Amino acid sequence: MNFLEFIIELLKIASFDGIMFFILYVGYKYFDRKYNSNLKITILEEENKYLKQENQKVNGSTNFWDSEK
């Protein structure tokens, strides 16, 4: 094996690794956007609903830093 053959084989391995990395990256981004983003949205909706209920318990007052109290 001479130097040129070594470089060609090394480029083949590197291109295969690059293609595999790209496929895994695209698969991860697809899974993350399809499933995890919906999960985060539902969690935020539940937190928003809870905070609205707590806000109603204190008569709708959100002025917690009022210096007149």
All heavy atoms as a GROMACS GRO file, in nm:
protein
  592
    1MET      N    1   0.085  -0.117   0.000
    1MET     CA    2   0.000   0.000   0.000
    1MET      C    3   0.090   0.124   0.000
    1MET      O    4   0.174   0.139   0.087
    1MET     CB    5  -0.090   0.000   0.125
    1MET     CG    6  -0.170   0.126   0.139
    1MET     SD    7  -0.268   0.134   0.290
    1MET     CE    8  -0.409   0.041   0.242
    2ASN      N    9   0.070   0.206  -0.099
    2ASN     CA   10   0.147   0.329  -0.102
    2ASN      C   11   0.068   0.444  -0.037
    2ASN      O   12  -0.045   0.426   0.009
    2ASN     CB   13   0.190   0.364  -0.246
    2ASN     CG   14   0.071   0.386  -0.336
    2ASN    OD1   15  -0.040   0.401  -0.289
    2ASN    ND2   16   0.095   0.387  -0.467
    3PHE      N   17   0.128   0.558  -0.035
    3PHE     CA   18   0.069   0.674   0.034
    3PHE      C   19  -0.063   0.717  -0.030
    3PHE      O   20  -0.158   0.753   0.040
    3PHE     CB   21   0.170   0.790   0.033
    3PHE     CG   22   0.122   0.909   0.109
    3PHE    CD1   23   0.114   0.906   0.248
    3PHE    CD2   24   0.085   1.024   0.043
    3PHE    CE1   25   0.069   1.015   0.319
    3PHE    CE2   26   0.040   1.134   0.112
    3PHE     CZ   27   0.033   1.130   0.251
    4LEU      N   28  -0.072   0.714  -0.163
    4LEU     CA   29  -0.193   0.755  -0.232
    4LEU      C   30  -0.310   0.662  -0.200
    4LEU      O   31  -0.422   0.709  -0.175
    4LEU     CB   32  -0.168   0.760  -0.383
    4LEU     CG   33  -0.283   0.809  -0.469
    4LEU    CD1   34  -0.322   0.951  -0.427
    4LEU    CD2   35  -0.246   0.806  -0.616
    5GLU      N   36  -0.286   0.532  -0.198
    5GLU     CA   37  -0.391   0.437  -0.162
    5GLU      C   38  -0.436   0.458  -0.018
    5GLU      O   39  -0.556   0.448   0.012
    5GLU     CB   40  -0.341   0.294  -0.181
    5GLU     CG   41  -0.322   0.253  -0.325
    5GLU     CD   42  -0.265   0.113  -0.337
    5GLU    OE1   43  -0.250   0.045  -0.233
    5GLU    OE2   44  -0.234   0.072  -0.450
    6PHE      N   45  -0.341   0.486   0.069
    6PHE     CA   46  -0.375   0.512   0.209
    6PHE      C   47  -0.467   0.634   0.221
    6PHE      O   48  -0.567   0.631   0.293
    6PHE     CB   49  -0.246   0.534   0.290
    6PHE     CG   50  -0.272   0.575   0.431
    6PHE    CD1   51  -0.317   0.483   0.524
    6PHE    CD2   52  -0.252   0.707   0.471
    6PHE    CE1   53  -0.342   0.520   0.656
    6PHE    CE2   54  -0.277   0.746   0.601
    6PHE     CZ   55  -0.321   0.652   0.694
    7ILE      N   56  -0.436   0.741   0.151
    7ILE     CA   57  -0.518   0.863   0.155
    7ILE      C   58  -0.658   0.835   0.099
    7ILE      O   59  -0.758   0.879   0.156
    7ILE     CB   60  -0.449   0.977   0.077
    7ILE    CG1   61  -0.318   1.017   0.144
    7ILE    CG2   62  -0.541   1.098   0.063
    7ILE    CD1   63  -0.336   1.074   0.283
    8ILE      N   64  -0.666   0.762  -0.010
    8ILE     CA   65  -0.796   0.730  -0.070
    8ILE      C   66  -0.881   0.647   0.026
    8ILE      O   67  -1.001   0.674   0.046
    8ILE     CB   68  -0.778   0.658  -0.205
    8ILE    CG1   69  -0.721   0.757  -0.309
    8ILE    CG2   70  -0.909   0.599  -0.255
    8ILE    CD1   71  -0.680   0.693  -0.439
    9GLU      N   72  -0.823   0.546   0.088
    9GLU     CA   73  -0.896   0.464   0.186
    9GLU      C   74  -0.938   0.546   0.307
    9GLU      O   75  -1.048   0.530   0.360
    9GLU     CB   76  -0.812   0.344   0.229
    9GLU     CG   77  -0.788   0.242   0.120
    9GLU     CD   78  -0.918   0.178   0.071
    9GLU    OE1   79  -1.006   0.151   0.155
    9GLU    OE2   80  -0.929   0.158  -0.051
   10LEU      N   81  -0.853   0.636   0.350
   10LEU     CA   82  -0.886   0.722   0.463
   10LEU      C   83  -1.004   0.814   0.430
   10LEU      O   84  -1.093   0.835   0.512
   10LEU     CB   85  -0.764   0.804   0.504
   10LEU     CG   86  -0.775   0.883   0.633
   10LEU    CD1   87  -0.796   0.790   0.751
   10LEU    CD2   88  -0.652   0.968   0.653
   11LEU      N   89  -1.006   0.867   0.308
   11LEU     CA   90  -1.118   0.952   0.265
   11LEU      C   91  -1.248   0.872   0.254
   11LEU      O   92  -1.356   0.925   0.283
   11LEU     CB   93  -1.084   1.019   0.131
   11LEU     CG   94  -0.979   1.128   0.137
   11LEU    CD1   95  -0.946   1.177  -0.003
   11LEU    CD2   96  -1.026   1.243   0.225
   12LYS      N   97  -1.240   0.747   0.213
   12LYS     CA   98  -1.360   0.662   0.207
   12LYS      C   99  -1.418   0.643   0.347
   12LYS      O  100  -1.539   0.653   0.367
   12LYS     CB  101  -1.328   0.526   0.146
   12LYS     CG  102  -1.308   0.527  -0.002
   12LYS     CD  103  -1.277   0.387  -0.051
   12LYS     CE  104  -1.245   0.382  -0.197
   12LYS     NZ  105  -1.211   0.246  -0.242
   13ILE      N  106  -1.331   0.616   0.443
   13ILE     CA  107  -1.377   0.596   0.580
   13ILE      C  108  -1.436   0.724   0.636
   13ILE      O  109  -1.541   0.726   0.699
   13ILE     CB  110  -1.262   0.545   0.669
   13ILE    CG1  111  -1.223   0.404   0.627
   13ILE    CG2  112  -1.301   0.547   0.816
   13ILE    CD1  113  -1.097   0.354   0.693
   14ALA      N  114  -1.368   0.836   0.611
   14ALA     CA  115  -1.415   0.965   0.662
   14ALA      C  116  -1.549   1.003   0.598
   14ALA      O  117  -1.637   1.057   0.667
   14ALA     CB  118  -1.311   1.073   0.635
   15SER      N  119  -1.567   0.977   0.469
   15SER     CA  120  -1.694   1.011   0.405
   15SER      C  121  -1.806   0.922   0.457
   15SER      O  122  -1.919   0.968   0.476
   15SER     CB  123  -1.682   1.000   0.253
   15SER     OG  124  -1.660   0.866   0.215
   16PHE      N  125  -1.776   0.794   0.483
   16PHE     CA  126  -1.878   0.706   0.540
   16PHE      C  127  -1.918   0.754   0.679
   16PHE      O  128  -2.037   0.758   0.712
   16PHE     CB  129  -1.825   0.562   0.547
   16PHE     CG  130  -1.923   0.467   0.608
   16PHE    CD1  131  -2.034   0.425   0.537
   16PHE    CD2  132  -1.904   0.420   0.737
   16PHE    CE1  133  -2.125   0.337   0.594
   16PHE    CE2  134  -1.995   0.332   0.795
   16PHE     CZ  135  -2.106   0.292   0.723
   17ASP      N  136  -1.821   0.794   0.761
   17ASP     CA  137  -1.852   0.847   0.895
   17ASP      C  138  -1.934   0.975   0.886
   17ASP      O  139  -2.026   0.997   0.965
   17ASP     CB  140  -1.723   0.874   0.973
   17ASP     CG  141  -1.654   0.746   1.018
   17ASP    OD1  142  -1.719   0.640   1.015
   17ASP    OD2  143  -1.535   0.754   1.055
   18GLY      N  144  -1.901   1.059   0.791
   18GLY     CA  145  -1.975   1.183   0.773
   18GLY      C  146  -2.120   1.158   0.733
   18GLY      O  147  -2.211   1.222   0.783
   19ILE      N  148  -2.140   1.061   0.644
   19ILE     CA  149  -2.276   1.026   0.601
   19ILE      C  150  -2.354   0.968   0.718
   19ILE      O  151  -2.471   1.003   0.740
   19ILE     CB  152  -2.271   0.928   0.482
   19ILE    CG1  153  -2.217   0.999   0.358
   19ILE    CG2  154  -2.409   0.870   0.454
   19ILE    CD1  155  -2.184   0.906   0.243
   20MET      N  156  -2.292   0.881   0.796
   20MET     CA  157  -2.361   0.822   0.911
   20MET      C  158  -2.394   0.929   1.015
   20MET      O  159  -2.503   0.928   1.074
   20MET     CB  160  -2.276   0.712   0.975
   20MET     CG  161  -2.263   0.588   0.888
   20MET     SD  162  -2.422   0.517   0.841
   20MET     CE  163  -2.482   0.465   0.999
   21PHE      N  164  -2.302   1.022   1.039
   21PHE     CA  165  -2.328   1.130   1.133
   21PHE      C  166  -2.445   1.215   1.085
   21PHE      O  167  -2.532   1.252   1.164
   21PHE     CB  168  -2.203   1.218   1.149
   21PHE     CG  169  -2.228   1.341   1.232
   21PHE    CD1  170  -2.239   1.331   1.370
   21PHE    CD2  171  -2.244   1.464   1.171
   21PHE    CE1  172  -2.264   1.444   1.446
   21PHE    CE2  173  -2.269   1.577   1.246
   21PHE     CZ  174  -2.279   1.567   1.385
   22PHE      N  175  -2.449   1.245   0.956
   22PHE     CA  176  -2.558   1.325   0.901
   22PHE      C  177  -2.692   1.255   0.917
   22PHE      O  178  -2.792   1.317   0.957
   22PHE     CB  179  -2.531   1.356   0.754
   22PHE     CG  180  -2.640   1.434   0.688
   22PHE    CD1  181  -2.656   1.569   0.715
   22PHE    CD2  182  -2.728   1.374   0.600
   22PHE    CE1  183  -2.757   1.642   0.656
   22PHE    CE2  184  -2.830   1.445   0.540
   22PHE     CZ  185  -2.845   1.580   0.567
   23ILE      N  186  -2.697   1.126   0.890
   23ILE     CA  187  -2.822   1.050   0.905
   23ILE      C  188  -2.867   1.048   1.051
   23ILE      O  189  -2.985   1.069   1.080
   23ILE     CB  190  -2.804   0.906   0.849
   23ILE    CG1  191  -2.790   0.911   0.697
   23ILE    CG2  192  -2.921   0.817   0.890
   23ILE    CD1  193  -2.752   0.778   0.635
   24LEU      N  194  -2.774   1.025   1.142
   24LEU     CA  195  -2.810   1.025   1.284
   24LEU      C  196  -2.856   1.164   1.330
   24LEU      O  197  -2.951   1.176   1.406
   24LEU     CB  198  -2.692   0.978   1.369
   24LEU     CG  199  -2.657   0.831   1.358
   24LEU    CD1  200  -2.529   0.801   1.433
   24LEU    CD2  201  -2.772   0.746   1.410
   25TYR      N  202  -2.791   1.268   1.283
   25TYR     CA  203  -2.827   1.406   1.320
   25TYR      C  204  -2.967   1.440   1.270
   25TYR      O  205  -3.048   1.495   1.344
   25TYR     CB  206  -2.724   1.503   1.263
   25TYR     CG  207  -2.759   1.647   1.290
   25TYR    CD1  208  -2.740   1.702   1.416
   25TYR    CD2  209  -2.809   1.728   1.190
   25TYR    CE1  210  -2.771   1.834   1.442
   25TYR    CE2  211  -2.841   1.860   1.214
   25TYR     CZ  212  -2.822   1.913   1.340
   25TYR     OH  213  -2.854   2.043   1.364
   26VAL      N  214  -2.996   1.407   1.146
   26VAL     CA  215  -3.128   1.435   1.089
   26VAL      C  216  -3.235   1.354   1.163
   26VAL      O  217  -3.343   1.406   1.194
   26VAL     CB  218  -3.130   1.406   0.938
   26VAL    CG1  219  -3.272   1.408   0.883
   26VAL    CG2  220  -3.044   1.507   0.865
   27GLY      N  221  -3.205   1.229   1.195
   27GLY     CA  222  -3.301   1.147   1.271
   27GLY      C  223  -3.326   1.204   1.409
   27GLY      O  224  -3.440   1.207   1.455
   28TYR      N  225  -3.222   1.250   1.476
   28TYR     CA  226  -3.238   1.309   1.609
   28TYR      C  227  -3.322   1.437   1.602
   28TYR      O  228  -3.411   1.458   1.684
   28TYR     CB  229  -3.102   1.339   1.671
   28TYR     CG  230  -3.112   1.423   1.795
   28TYR    CD1  231  -3.155   1.367   1.914
   28TYR    CD2  232  -3.082   1.559   1.792
   28TYR    CE1  233  -3.167   1.445   2.028
   28TYR    CE2  234  -3.094   1.636   1.905
   28TYR     CZ  235  -3.135   1.580   2.023
   28TYR     OH  236  -3.148   1.657   2.135
   29LYS      N  237  -3.292   1.523   1.505
   29LYS     CA  238  -3.367   1.649   1.493
   29LYS      C  239  -3.514   1.621   1.461
   29LYS      O  240  -3.603   1.687   1.513
   29LYS     CB  241  -3.307   1.739   1.385
   29LYS     CG  242  -3.174   1.797   1.424
   29LYS     CD  243  -3.182   1.868   1.556
   29LYS     CE  244  -3.183   2.015   1.541
   29LYS     NZ  245  -3.190   2.085   1.669
   30TYR      N  246  -3.541   1.521   1.377
   30TYR     CA  247  -3.680   1.485   1.345
   30TYR      C  248  -3.752   1.439   1.471
   30TYR      O  249  -3.863   1.482   1.500
   30TYR     CB  250  -3.681   1.375   1.239
   30TYR     CG  251  -3.818   1.318   1.214
   30TYR    CD1  252  -3.910   1.387   1.138
   30TYR    CD2  253  -3.855   1.194   1.268
   30TYR    CE1  254  -4.037   1.336   1.116
   30TYR    CE2  255  -3.981   1.142   1.246
   30TYR     CZ  256  -4.071   1.213   1.170
   30TYR     OH  257  -4.197   1.162   1.150
   31PHE      N  258  -3.689   1.349   1.547
   31PHE     CA  259  -3.750   1.298   1.670
   31PHE      C  260  -3.771   1.410   1.770
   31PHE      O  261  -3.877   1.419   1.833
   31PHE     CB  262  -3.660   1.189   1.730
   31PHE     CG  263  -3.712   1.136   1.861
   31PHE    CD1  264  -3.812   1.042   1.863
   31PHE    CD2  265  -3.660   1.181   1.981
   31PHE    CE1  266  -3.862   0.993   1.983
   31PHE    CE2  267  -3.708   1.134   2.101
   31PHE     CZ  268  -3.809   1.040   2.102
   32ASP      N  269  -3.673   1.497   1.785
   32ASP     CA  270  -3.682   1.607   1.881
   32ASP      C  271  -3.794   1.703   1.845
   32ASP      O  272  -3.871   1.744   1.931
   32ASP     CB  273  -3.549   1.682   1.887
   32ASP     CG  274  -3.548   1.788   1.994
   32ASP    OD1  275  -3.587   1.755   2.108
   32ASP    OD2  276  -3.508   1.903   1.965
   33ARG      N  277  -3.806   1.736   1.720
   33ARG     CA  278  -3.911   1.831   1.678
   33ARG      C  279  -4.049   1.768   1.681
   33ARG      O  280  -4.147   1.835   1.710
   33ARG     CB  281  -3.880   1.884   1.539
   33ARG     CG  282  -3.763   1.979   1.540
   33ARG     CD  283  -3.740   2.039   1.406
   33ARG     NE  284  -3.627   2.131   1.414
   33ARG     CZ  285  -3.558   2.172   1.310
   33ARG    NH1  286  -3.589   2.129   1.190
   33ARG    NH2  287  -3.458   2.254   1.326
   34LYS      N  288  -4.059   1.640   1.651
   34LYS     CA  289  -4.190   1.576   1.644
   34LYS      C  290  -4.245   1.544   1.782
   34LYS      O  291  -4.363   1.565   1.809
   34LYS     CB  292  -4.183   1.449   1.561
   34LYS     CG  293  -4.318   1.384   1.546
   34LYS     CD  294  -4.319   1.278   1.441
   34LYS     CE  295  -4.460   1.225   1.427
   34LYS     NZ  296  -4.476   1.138   1.315
   35TYR      N  297  -4.161   1.493   1.872
   35TYR     CA  298  -4.210   1.445   2.000
   35TYR      C  299  -4.177   1.537   2.116
   35TYR      O  300  -4.264   1.572   2.194
   35TYR     CB  301  -4.157   1.304   2.028
   35TYR     CG  302  -4.204   1.205   1.925
   35TYR    CD1  303  -4.117   1.156   1.828
   35TYR    CD2  304  -4.335   1.161   1.924
   35TYR    CE1  305  -4.161   1.066   1.734
   35TYR    CE2  306  -4.380   1.072   1.830
   35TYR     CZ  307  -4.293   1.023   1.735
   35TYR     OH  308  -4.337   0.936   1.642
   36ASN      N  309  -4.053   1.577   2.131
   36ASN     CA  310  -4.015   1.656   2.247
   36ASN      C  311  -4.073   1.796   2.245
   36ASN      O  312  -4.104   1.852   2.350
   36ASN     CB  313  -3.862   1.663   2.259
   36ASN     CG  314  -3.804   1.530   2.300
   36ASN    OD1  315  -3.874   1.443   2.350
   36ASN    ND2  316  -3.676   1.514   2.279
   37SER      N  317  -4.088   1.857   2.129
   37SER     CA  318  -4.143   1.992   2.125
   37SER      C  319  -4.289   1.991   2.170
   37SER      O  320  -4.333   2.081   2.239
   37SER     CB  321  -4.130   2.053   1.986
   37SER     OG  322  -4.206   1.980   1.893
   38ASN      N  323  -4.364   1.887   2.134
   38ASN     CA  324  -4.503   1.878   2.179
   38ASN      C  325  -4.509   1.858   2.330
   38ASN      O  326  -4.596   1.911   2.397
   38ASN     CB  327  -4.575   1.762   2.108
   38ASN     CG  328  -4.598   1.791   1.963
   38ASN    OD1  329  -4.600   1.906   1.922
   38ASN    ND2  330  -4.613   1.687   1.884
   39LEU      N  331  -4.415   1.781   2.384
   39LEU     CA  332  -4.410   1.757   2.526
   39LEU      C  333  -4.384   1.888   2.600
   39LEU      O  334  -4.448   1.918   2.701
   39LEU     CB  335  -4.301   1.655   2.559
   39LEU     CG  336  -4.281   1.621   2.706
   39LEU    CD1  337  -4.406   1.555   2.762
   39LEU    CD2  338  -4.161   1.531   2.722
   40LYS      N  339  -4.290   1.967   2.550
   40LYS     CA  340  -4.259   2.095   2.614
   40LYS      C  341  -4.378   2.189   2.607
   40LYS      O  342  -4.405   2.262   2.702
   40LYS     CB  343  -4.138   2.158   2.546
   40LYS     CG  344  -4.009   2.083   2.571
   40LYS     CD  345  -3.895   2.144   2.493
   40LYS     CE  346  -3.771   2.057   2.504
   40LYS     NZ  347  -3.664   2.103   2.417
   41ILE      N  348  -4.451   2.189   2.497
   41ILE     CA  349  -4.568   2.276   2.483
   41ILE      C  350  -4.676   2.237   2.583
   41ILE      O  351  -4.735   2.323   2.648
   41ILE     CB  352  -4.620   2.273   2.339
   41ILE    CG1  353  -4.521   2.345   2.247
   41ILE    CG2  354  -4.757   2.337   2.328
   41ILE    CD1  355  -4.551   2.332   2.100
   42THR      N  356  -4.702   2.107   2.599
   42THR     CA  357  -4.805   2.066   2.693
   42THR      C  358  -4.764   2.098   2.836
   42THR      O  359  -4.848   2.136   2.918
   42THR     CB  360  -4.835   1.915   2.680
   42THR    OG1  361  -4.714   1.842   2.696
   42THR    CG2  362  -4.897   1.883   2.545
   43ILE      N  363  -4.636   2.084   2.869
   43ILE     CA  364  -4.590   2.118   3.004
   43ILE      C  365  -4.609   2.268   3.028
   43ILE      O  366  -4.656   2.310   3.135
   43ILE     CB  367  -4.443   2.077   3.023
   43ILE    CG1  368  -4.433   1.925   3.031
   43ILE    CG2  369  -4.384   2.140   3.148
   43ILE    CD1  370  -4.292   1.872   3.032
   44LEU      N  371  -4.575   2.350   2.929
   44LEU     CA  372  -4.592   2.494   2.945
   44LEU      C  373  -4.739   2.532   2.957
   44LEU      O  374  -4.774   2.623   3.033
   44LEU     CB  375  -4.527   2.568   2.828
   44LEU     CG  376  -4.375   2.566   2.826
   44LEU    CD1  377  -4.324   2.630   2.697
   44LEU    CD2  378  -4.320   2.640   2.945
   45GLU      N  379  -4.826   2.465   2.883
   45GLU     CA  380  -4.969   2.493   2.895
   45GLU      C  381  -5.020   2.458   3.034
   45GLU      O  382  -5.100   2.532   3.092
   45GLU     CB  383  -5.047   2.415   2.788
   45GLU     CG  384  -5.030   2.469   2.649
   45GLU     CD  385  -5.094   2.381   2.543
   45GLU    OE1  386  -5.133   2.267   2.574
   45GLU    OE2  387  -5.106   2.429   2.429
   46GLU      N  388  -4.974   2.345   3.089
   46GLU     CA  389  -5.017   2.308   3.224
   46GLU      C  390  -4.965   2.407   3.327
   46GLU      O  391  -5.038   2.444   3.420
   46GLU     CB  392  -4.966   2.167   3.258
   46GLU     CG  393  -5.034   2.058   3.179
   46GLU     CD  394  -4.970   1.922   3.201
   46GLU    OE1  395  -4.880   1.912   3.286
   46GLU    OE2  396  -5.011   1.826   3.135
   47GLU      N  397  -4.840   2.452   3.312
   47GLU     CA  398  -4.785   2.550   3.406
   47GLU      C  399  -4.860   2.683   3.396
   47GLU      O  400  -4.887   2.748   3.498
   47GLU     CB  401  -4.636   2.573   3.378
   47GLU     CG  402  -4.550   2.457   3.419
   47GLU     CD  403  -4.404   2.478   3.385
   47GLU    OE1  404  -4.370   2.581   3.322
   47GLU    OE2  405  -4.323   2.393   3.423
   48ASN      N  406  -4.895   2.722   3.276
   48ASN     CA  407  -4.970   2.847   3.256
   48ASN      C  408  -5.107   2.837   3.322
   48ASN      O  409  -5.153   2.933   3.387
   48ASN     CB  410  -4.982   2.877   3.108
   48ASN     CG  411  -5.034   3.016   3.082
   48ASN    OD1  412  -5.022   3.105   3.165
   48ASN    ND2  413  -5.093   3.035   2.964
   49LYS      N  414  -5.174   2.723   3.307
   49LYS     CA  415  -5.305   2.704   3.370
   49LYS      C  416  -5.293   2.711   3.522
   49LYS      O  417  -5.374   2.775   3.589
   49LYS     CB  418  -5.361   2.568   3.327
   49LYS     CG  419  -5.498   2.538   3.383
   49LYS     CD  420  -5.546   2.402   3.336
   49LYS     CE  421  -5.674   2.364   3.402
   49LYS     NZ  422  -5.716   2.229   3.367
   50TYR      N  423  -5.191   2.648   3.577
   50TYR     CA  424  -5.169   2.649   3.722
   50TYR      C  425  -5.144   2.791   3.771
   50TYR      O  426  -5.200   2.834   3.873
   50TYR     CB  427  -5.052   2.557   3.758
   50TYR     CG  428  -5.011   2.568   3.903
   50TYR    CD1  429  -5.087   2.508   4.002
   50TYR    CD2  430  -4.898   2.640   3.941
   50TYR    CE1  431  -5.051   2.519   4.135
   50TYR    CE2  432  -4.860   2.651   4.072
   50TYR     CZ  433  -4.938   2.590   4.170
   50TYR     OH  434  -4.902   2.602   4.302
   51LEU      N  435  -5.060   2.864   3.699
   51LEU     CA  436  -5.030   3.001   3.741
   51LEU      C  437  -5.152   3.092   3.733
   51LEU      O  438  -5.171   3.180   3.817
   51LEU     CB  439  -4.916   3.058   3.657
   51LEU     CG  440  -4.779   2.996   3.684
   51LEU    CD1  441  -4.678   3.048   3.584
   51LEU    CD2  442  -4.734   3.024   3.825
   52LYS      N  443  -5.237   3.070   3.635
   52LYS     CA  444  -5.361   3.148   3.626
   52LYS      C  445  -5.453   3.118   3.745
   52LYS      O  446  -5.515   3.208   3.801
   52LYS     CB  447  -5.434   3.119   3.495
   52LYS     CG  448  -5.371   3.186   3.375
   52LYS     CD  449  -5.449   3.156   3.250
   52LYS     CE  450  -5.384   3.222   3.129
   52LYS     NZ  451  -5.457   3.192   3.005
   53GLN      N  452  -5.459   2.992   3.785
   53GLN     CA  453  -5.541   2.956   3.901
   53GLN      C  454  -5.485   3.017   4.028
   53GLN      O  455  -5.560   3.067   4.112
   53GLN     CB  456  -5.548   2.803   3.914
   53GLN     CG  457  -5.629   2.737   3.806
   53GLN     CD  458  -5.620   2.585   3.813
   53GLN    OE1  459  -5.540   2.530   3.888
   53GLN    NE2  460  -5.702   2.519   3.733
   54GLU      N  461  -5.354   3.013   4.045
   54GLU     CA  462  -5.293   3.074   4.164
   54GLU      C  463  -5.312   3.225   4.164
   54GLU      O  464  -5.331   3.286   4.269
   54GLU     CB  465  -5.144   3.040   4.170
   54GLU     CG  466  -5.116   2.895   4.199
   54GLU     CD  467  -5.169   2.853   4.335
   54GLU    OE1  468  -5.150   2.926   4.433
   54GLU    OE2  469  -5.231   2.745   4.343
   55ASN      N  470  -5.312   3.284   4.048
   55ASN     CA  471  -5.332   3.429   4.036
   55ASN      C  472  -5.474   3.465   4.079
   55ASN      O  473  -5.496   3.567   4.144
   55ASN     CB  474  -5.304   3.475   3.894
   55ASN     CG  475  -5.300   3.624   3.881
   55ASN    OD1  476  -5.278   3.695   3.979
   55ASN    ND2  477  -5.322   3.674   3.761
   56GLN      N  478  -5.571   3.383   4.045
   56GLN     CA  479  -5.709   3.409   4.085
   56GLN      C  480  -5.726   3.392   4.236
   56GLN      O  481  -5.809   3.459   4.297
   56GLN     CB  482  -5.804   3.316   4.010
   56GLN     CG  483  -5.817   3.351   3.863
   56GLN     CD  484  -5.904   3.252   3.789
   56GLN    OE1  485  -5.945   3.150   3.845
   56GLN    NE2  486  -5.932   3.281   3.663
   57LYS      N  487  -5.648   3.305   4.299
   57LYS     CA  488  -5.658   3.285   4.444
   57LYS      C  489  -5.615   3.409   4.520
   57LYS      O  490  -5.664   3.434   4.630
   57LYS     CB  491  -5.571   3.166   4.487
   57LYS     CG  492  -5.626   3.032   4.447
   57LYS     CD  493  -5.536   2.922   4.496
   57LYS     CE  494  -5.582   2.786   4.448
   57LYS     NZ  495  -5.490   2.679   4.491
   58VAL      N  496  -5.523   3.486   4.464
   58VAL     CA  497  -5.478   3.608   4.532
   58VAL      C  498  -5.548   3.731   4.473
   58VAL      O  499  -5.492   3.839   4.468
   58VAL     CB  500  -5.324   3.624   4.524
   58VAL    CG1  501  -5.254   3.516   4.603
   58VAL    CG2  502  -5.276   3.628   4.381
   59ASN      N  503  -5.668   3.713   4.428
   59ASN     CA  504  -5.754   3.819   4.375
   59ASN      C  505  -5.696   3.886   4.252
   59ASN      O  506  -5.716   4.005   4.230
   59ASN     CB  507  -5.782   3.923   4.483
   59ASN     CG  508  -5.857   3.864   4.599
   59ASN    OD1  509  -5.938   3.773   4.582
   59ASN    ND2  510  -5.830   3.913   4.719
   60GLY      N  511  -5.623   3.815   4.174
   60GLY     CA  512  -5.572   3.867   4.047
   60GLY      C  513  -5.461   3.968   4.061
   60GLY      O  514  -5.426   4.034   3.965
   61SER      N  515  -5.405   3.984   4.180
   61SER     CA  516  -5.298   4.082   4.199
   61SER      C  517  -5.166   4.024   4.153
   61SER      O  518  -5.123   3.920   4.200
   61SER     CB  519  -5.290   4.121   4.345
   61SER     OG  520  -5.180   4.204   4.366
   62THR      N  521  -5.100   4.093   4.060
   62THR     CA  522  -4.968   4.050   4.016
   62THR      C  523  -4.863   4.154   4.050
   62THR      O  524  -4.750   4.145   4.006
   62THR     CB  525  -4.967   4.028   3.863
   62THR    OG1  526  -5.007   4.149   3.800
   62THR    CG2  527  -5.058   3.914   3.825
   63ASN      N  528  -4.900   4.252   4.130
   63ASN     CA  529  -4.807   4.358   4.165
   63ASN      C  530  -4.738   4.321   4.296
   63ASN      O  531  -4.768   4.374   4.402
   63ASN     CB  532  -4.881   4.491   4.178
   63ASN     CG  533  -4.787   4.608   4.181
   63ASN    OD1  534  -4.667   4.592   4.164
   63ASN    ND2  535  -4.841   4.726   4.204
   64PHE      N  536  -4.642   4.228   4.287
   64PHE     CA  537  -4.576   4.176   4.406
   64PHE      C  538  -4.469   4.270   4.460
   64PHE      O  539  -4.427   4.259   4.572
   64PHE     CB  540  -4.512   4.040   4.376
   64PHE     CG  541  -4.612   3.937   4.335
   64PHE    CD1  542  -4.613   3.887   4.206
   64PHE    CD2  543  -4.707   3.890   4.425
   64PHE    CE1  544  -4.705   3.792   4.169
   64PHE    CE2  545  -4.799   3.795   4.388
   64PHE     CZ  546  -4.798   3.746   4.260
   65TRP      N  547  -4.421   4.362   4.378
   65TRP     CA  548  -4.311   4.448   4.419
   65TRP      C  549  -4.358   4.591   4.449
   65TRP      O  550  -4.281   4.685   4.439
   65TRP     CB  551  -4.205   4.451   4.309
   65TRP     CG  552  -4.144   4.317   4.291
   65TRP    CD1  553  -4.044   4.264   4.364
   65TRP    CD2  554  -4.182   4.217   4.197
   65TRP    NE1  555  -4.016   4.137   4.320
   65TRP    CE2  556  -4.099   4.105   4.218
   65TRP    CE3  557  -4.279   4.209   4.096
   65TRP    CZ2  558  -4.109   3.990   4.143
   65TRP    CZ3  559  -4.288   4.094   4.021
   65TRP    CH2  560  -4.204   3.985   4.046
   66ASP      N  561  -4.482   4.603   4.485
   66ASP     CA  562  -4.536   4.735   4.516
   66ASP      C  563  -4.476   4.784   4.649
   66ASP      O  564  -4.480   4.715   4.749
   66ASP     CB  565  -4.688   4.727   4.526
   66ASP     CG  566  -4.752   4.865   4.531
   66ASP    OD1  567  -4.680   4.964   4.508
   66ASP    OD2  568  -4.872   4.872   4.557
   67SER      N  569  -4.422   4.905   4.650
   67SER     CA  570  -4.358   4.958   4.770
   67SER      C  571  -4.459   5.017   4.868
   67SER      O  572  -4.423   5.053   4.980
   67SER     CB  573  -4.255   5.064   4.731
   67SER     OG  574  -4.320   5.171   4.664
   68GLU      N  575  -4.585   5.028   4.829
   68GLU     CA  576  -4.686   5.088   4.914
   68GLU      C  577  -4.740   4.990   5.019
   68GLU      O  578  -4.809   5.030   5.111
   68GLU     CB  579  -4.801   5.143   4.832
   68GLU     CG  580  -4.758   5.256   4.740
   68GLU     CD  581  -4.872   5.301   4.650
   68GLU    OE1  582  -4.988   5.256   4.672
   68GLU    OE2  583  -4.846   5.379   4.558
   69LYS      N  584  -4.713   4.864   5.008
   69LYS     CA  585  -4.766   4.763   5.101
   69LYS      C  586  -4.697   4.765   5.233
   69LYS      O  587  -4.593   4.794   5.261
   69LYS     CB  588  -4.756   4.623   5.040
   69LYS     CG  589  -4.856   4.602   4.931
   69LYS     CD  590  -4.851   4.460   4.884
   69LYS     CE  591  -4.959   4.437   4.779
   69LYS     NZ  592  -4.962   4.302   4.735
   0.00000   0.00000   0.00000
